[in-house]
Amino acid sequence: MLFDKLQAADDRCREIERRMTLPEVAADRKTYTGLCREYAVLSPLVGTYREYRAAEREQSEALALARDAGGDAELRAFADETYKE
């Protein structure tokens, strides 16, 4: 549930970023200002969420690398070290 809300905030941030690049939005000062304010509120939360998701992907990749390392001790040690971080 929490991650669904965070993903929705991330989606909204991306939509705001997209809309802010549109000429018709840039020409409408009121709309543009409203989007900027909403973005300013969402961006710190979404930034942290994106960092979390990136760390989650890195961890998943490190675990897969460790599983696939087989007999390569150096590769396994690297994957284990990455996983601990």
C-alpha positions, 0 to 999 in steps of 0.5 A: 500500500505504501509503495503503491502511494510512493509509485503514484507520487513518482508517476505524478512527478514524471507527469509534471516534468513532462507537462512543464516542458510543453510550450502551452503550459510554459505560456500559462503562468498560473498553470506553470507556477502550480506545477512548480509548487506541486513538484517542489513538494513531491520531489524530495519524497520521490527522490528518496523513493527513486534512490531506494528503488535503485538500491533495491535493483542493485541488491537484486543484481548483486544477489543474482551475480552471487548465485551465478558466480559458481566457482569464481571466488573473486566474483562471489566475494565482489557480489557479497561485498556489494550485497552488504552495502 
